[in-house]
Amino acid sequence: SYELTQSPSVSVSPGQTARITCSGDALPKRYVYWYQQKSGQAPVLVIYEDSKRPSGIPERFSGSSSGTMASLTISGVQAEDEADYYCYSTDSNDDQNVFGGGTKLTVL
Amino acid sequence: EVQLVESGGGLVQPGGSLRLSCAASGFTFSDYWMNWVRQAPGKGLEWVAKIKQDGSEDYYVESVRGRFTIFRDNAKNSLYLQMNTLRVEDTAVYFCTSGDSWGQGTLVTVSA
Protein backbone atom coordinates (compact mmCIF):
# COMPACT_ATOMS: atom_id res chain seq x y z
CA SER A 1 0.00 0.00 0.00
CA TYR A 2 1.06 3.57 -0.63
CA GLU A 3 2.93 5.43 2.12
CA LEU A 4 3.91 8.98 2.92
CA THR A 5 6.98 9.39 5.13
CA GLN A 6 7.46 12.19 7.65
CA SER A 7 10.13 12.69 10.27
CA PRO A 8 8.61 12.10 13.73
CA SER A 9 9.62 15.37 15.34
CA VAL A 10 10.99 18.87 14.80
CA SER A 11 12.03 21.33 17.49
CA VAL A 12 12.62 25.05 17.02
CA SER A 13 12.86 28.17 19.15
CA PRO A 14 10.27 30.93 18.81
CA GLY A 15 10.96 33.17 15.83
CA GLN A 16 12.95 30.53 13.98
CA THR A 17 11.88 28.67 10.85
CA ALA A 18 10.49 25.14 11.01
CA ARG A 19 10.55 22.89 7.97
CA ILE A 20 8.55 19.67 7.91
CA THR A 21 9.03 17.25 5.05
CA CYS A 22 6.92 14.51 3.48
CA SER A 23 8.09 12.00 0.90
CA GLY A 24 6.10 9.73 -1.38
CA ASP A 25 6.56 8.12 -4.77
CA ALA A 26 3.37 9.58 -6.24
CA LEU A 27 3.99 13.16 -5.16
CA PRO A 28 5.26 14.24 -8.60
CA LYS A 29 1.72 13.54 -9.89
CA ARG A 30 -0.46 14.24 -6.86
CA TYR A 31 -1.20 17.28 -4.73
CA VAL A 32 -0.18 17.41 -1.09
CA TYR A 33 -2.31 18.83 1.70
CA TRP A 34 -1.08 19.74 5.17
CA TYR A 35 -3.08 19.60 8.39
CA GLN A 36 -2.34 20.98 11.83
CA GLN A 37 -3.76 19.13 14.82
CA LYS A 38 -3.51 20.47 18.31
CA SER A 39 -4.02 18.21 21.29
CA GLY A 40 -7.63 17.11 21.67
CA GLN A 41 -8.82 19.02 18.61
CA ALA A 42 -9.89 18.20 15.08
CA PRO A 43 -7.33 18.76 12.31
CA VAL A 44 -7.20 22.11 10.52
CA LEU A 45 -6.18 22.49 6.87
CA VAL A 46 -3.20 24.85 6.62
CA ILE A 47 -2.00 24.18 3.05
CA TYR A 48 -3.85 22.71 0.05
CA GLU A 49 -2.76 21.77 -3.47
CA ASP A 50 0.93 21.85 -2.50
CA SER A 51 1.25 25.56 -1.77
CA LYS A 52 -2.09 27.33 -1.40
CA ARG A 53 -3.11 28.78 1.93
CA PRO A 54 -6.78 28.73 3.04
CA SER A 55 -8.30 31.96 4.22
CA GLY A 56 -7.57 32.62 7.85
CA ILE A 57 -4.26 30.74 7.87
CA PRO A 58 -1.34 33.05 8.75
CA GLU A 59 1.13 33.97 6.02
CA ARG A 60 3.97 32.37 7.97
CA PHE A 61 2.68 28.99 6.75
CA SER A 62 3.88 28.03 3.28
CA GLY A 63 4.15 24.85 1.26
CA SER A 64 6.12 23.53 -1.67
CA SER A 65 6.57 20.30 -3.56
CA SER A 66 9.30 19.06 -5.87
CA GLY A 67 9.72 15.55 -7.15
CA THR A 68 8.95 13.01 -4.44
CA MET A 69 9.32 15.51 -1.58
CA ALA A 70 6.89 18.07 -0.22
CA SER A 71 7.59 20.60 2.51
CA LEU A 72 5.66 22.69 4.99
CA THR A 73 7.57 25.74 6.20
CA ILE A 74 6.57 27.83 9.17
CA SER A 75 8.50 31.10 9.26
CA GLY A 76 8.80 32.97 12.54
CA VAL A 77 7.38 30.10 14.58
CA GLN A 78 5.12 31.08 17.47
CA ALA A 79 4.29 29.13 20.61
CA GLU A 80 0.75 28.59 19.29
CA ASP A 81 2.16 26.64 16.33
CA GLU A 82 3.12 23.74 18.59
CA ALA A 83 1.09 20.83 17.22
CA ASP A 84 1.17 17.66 15.16
CA TYR A 85 1.39 18.21 11.41
CA TYR A 86 0.24 15.67 8.84
CA CYS A 87 0.74 15.55 5.10
CA TYR A 88 -2.07 14.00 3.02
CA SER A 89 -2.26 12.88 -0.56
CA THR A 90 -3.43 10.08 -2.83
CA ASP A 91 -1.77 7.18 -4.60
CA SER A 92 -0.98 7.26 -8.31
CA ASN A 93 -4.41 5.80 -9.15
CA ASP A 94 -6.12 8.52 -7.11
CA ASP A 95 -8.29 6.01 -5.27
CA GLN A 96 -6.39 5.48 -2.02
CA ASN A 97 -5.93 8.52 0.20
CA VAL A 98 -3.17 8.43 2.78
CA PHE A 99 -1.75 10.46 5.64
CA GLY A 100 1.86 10.67 6.60
CA GLY A 101 2.73 9.45 10.07
CA GLY A 102 2.73 12.97 11.46
CA THR A 103 5.44 15.32 12.71
CA LYS A 104 5.34 16.72 16.22
CA LEU A 105 6.47 20.33 16.22
CA THR A 106 7.84 21.44 19.57
CA VAL A 107 8.43 25.14 20.22
CA LEU A 108 11.25 25.36 22.74
CA GLU B 1 -20.77 28.69 8.88
CA VAL B 2 -19.62 25.26 7.76
CA GLN B 3 -20.54 22.51 10.21
CA LEU B 4 -19.99 18.78 10.23
CA VAL B 5 -21.49 16.93 13.17
CA GLU B 6 -20.80 13.23 13.68
CA SER B 7 -22.93 10.91 15.76
CA GLY B 8 -23.47 7.22 16.35
CA GLY B 9 -20.28 6.27 18.15
CA GLY B 10 -20.24 4.14 21.27
CA LEU B 11 -19.11 0.91 22.86
CA VAL B 12 -19.59 -2.28 20.85
CA GLN B 13 -18.35 -5.83 21.22
CA PRO B 14 -15.95 -7.40 18.74
CA GLY B 15 -17.92 -8.72 15.76
CA GLY B 16 -20.65 -6.16 16.27
CA SER B 17 -21.94 -3.39 14.04
CA LEU B 18 -22.35 0.36 14.27
CA ARG B 19 -23.54 3.08 11.92
CA LEU B 20 -21.98 6.51 12.07
CA SER B 21 -23.73 9.60 10.74
CA CYS B 22 -22.45 13.02 9.77
CA ALA B 23 -24.77 15.99 9.32
CA ALA B 24 -23.41 18.71 7.07
CA SER B 25 -24.46 22.34 6.84
CA GLY B 26 -23.15 25.69 5.63
CA PHE B 27 -21.84 24.46 2.27
CA THR B 28 -23.07 22.68 -0.85
CA PHE B 29 -22.67 19.12 0.36
CA SER B 30 -23.39 17.56 -3.02
CA ASP B 31 -20.38 19.35 -4.57
CA TYR B 32 -17.83 17.51 -2.46
CA TRP B 33 -16.17 14.14 -2.21
CA MET B 34 -16.61 13.19 1.45
CA ASN B 35 -14.33 11.16 3.67
CA TRP B 36 -14.17 9.31 6.93
CA VAL B 37 -10.86 9.53 8.79
CA ARG B 38 -10.05 7.87 12.11
CA GLN B 39 -7.54 8.31 14.86
CA ALA B 40 -6.78 5.56 17.34
CA PRO B 41 -5.90 6.68 20.87
CA GLY B 42 -2.47 8.29 20.88
CA LYS B 43 -1.93 7.53 17.19
CA GLY B 44 -1.90 9.42 13.91
CA LEU B 45 -4.63 10.09 11.40
CA GLU B 46 -5.76 7.25 9.14
CA TRP B 47 -7.93 7.74 6.08
CA VAL B 48 -10.75 5.19 6.07
CA ALA B 49 -13.04 5.77 3.10
CA LYS B 50 -14.26 8.30 0.55
CA ILE B 51 -17.32 8.70 -1.65
CA LYS B 52 -17.90 10.70 -4.81
CA GLN B 53 -20.30 13.60 -4.98
CA ASP B 54 -23.15 11.55 -6.48
CA GLY B 55 -22.32 8.37 -4.57
CA SER B 56 -21.31 6.50 -7.72
CA GLU B 57 -17.78 5.71 -6.54
CA ASP B 58 -16.37 4.72 -3.17
CA TYR B 59 -12.96 3.64 -1.96
CA TYR B 60 -11.63 2.16 1.25
CA VAL B 61 -8.41 1.54 3.10
CA GLU B 62 -7.51 -2.11 2.80
CA SER B 63 -8.04 -2.89 6.50
CA VAL B 64 -11.77 -2.08 6.35
CA ARG B 65 -12.65 -3.12 2.79
CA GLY B 66 -15.53 -5.59 2.84
CA ARG B 67 -16.49 -4.68 6.43
CA PHE B 68 -17.28 -0.94 6.17
CA THR B 69 -19.57 0.83 3.73
CA ILE B 70 -19.64 4.57 3.13
CA PHE B 71 -22.79 6.12 1.70
CA ARG B 72 -24.48 9.48 1.50
CA ASP B 73 -27.87 11.12 1.17
CA ASN B 74 -27.47 14.44 -0.61
CA ALA B 75 -31.13 15.32 -0.04
CA LYS B 76 -30.45 15.18 3.70
CA ASN B 77 -26.90 16.59 3.51
CA SER B 78 -25.72 13.52 5.36
CA LEU B 79 -22.82 11.09 5.22
CA TYR B 80 -22.79 7.65 6.78
CA LEU B 81 -20.40 4.84 7.63
CA GLN B 82 -21.82 1.38 8.20
CA MET B 83 -19.29 -0.63 10.17
CA ASN B 84 -19.72 -4.39 10.43
CA THR B 85 -17.62 -7.16 11.93
CA LEU B 86 -15.88 -4.65 14.14
CA ARG B 87 -12.47 -5.45 15.59
CA VAL B 88 -10.63 -4.16 18.64
CA GLU B 89 -8.24 -2.36 16.29
CA ASP B 90 -11.13 -0.30 14.87
CA THR B 91 -11.26 1.58 18.18
CA ALA B 92 -10.75 5.25 17.31
CA VAL B 93 -12.26 8.67 17.01
CA TYR B 94 -13.96 8.83 13.61
CA PHE B 95 -14.02 12.15 11.78
CA CYS B 96 -16.18 13.19 8.87
CA THR B 97 -14.37 15.57 6.52
CA SER B 98 -14.74 17.32 3.19
CA GLY B 99 -11.02 17.94 3.18
CA ASP B 100 -11.51 21.61 3.91
CA SER B 101 -13.64 21.14 6.99
CA TRP B 102 -13.80 18.54 9.75
CA GLY B 103 -16.26 17.53 12.40
CA GLN B 104 -15.23 17.09 16.02
CA GLY B 105 -15.37 13.32 15.75
CA THR B 106 -17.24 10.49 17.41
CA LEU B 107 -15.56 7.83 19.53
CA VAL B 108 -15.96 4.17 18.63
CA THR B 109 -14.76 1.68 21.21
CA VAL B 110 -14.64 -2.00 20.32
CA SER B 111 -14.14 -4.09 23.42
CA ALA B 112 -15.46 -7.18 25.11
Chai-1 contact restraints between the chains, C-beta under 6 A:
chainA,res_idxA,chainB,res_idxB,connection_type,confidence,min_distance_angstrom,max_distance_angstrom,comment,restraint_id
A,S1,B,E62,contact,1.0,0.0,6.0,A-B,restraint_1
A,A42,B,W102,contact,1.0,0.0,6.0,A-B,restraint_2
A,A42,B,Q104,contact,1.0,0.0,6.0,A-B,restraint_3
A,P43,B,W102,contact,1.0,0.0,6.0,A-B,restraint_4
A,L45,B,D100,contact,1.0,0.0,6.0,A-B,restraint_5
A,Y86,B,L45,contact,1.0,0.0,6.0,A-B,restraint_6
A,D95,B,Y59,contact,1.0,0.0,6.0,A-B,restraint_7
A,N97,B,W47,contact,1.0,0.0,6.0,A-B,restraint_8
A,V98,B,W47,contact,1.0,0.0,6.0,A-B,restraint_9
A,F99,B,L45,contact,1.0,0.0,6.0,A-B,restraint_10
A,F99,B,W47,contact,1.0,0.0,6.0,A-B,restraint_11
A,G101,B,G44,contact,1.0,0.0,6.0,A-B,restraint_12
A,G102,B,G44,contact,1.0,0.0,6.0,A-B,restraint_13
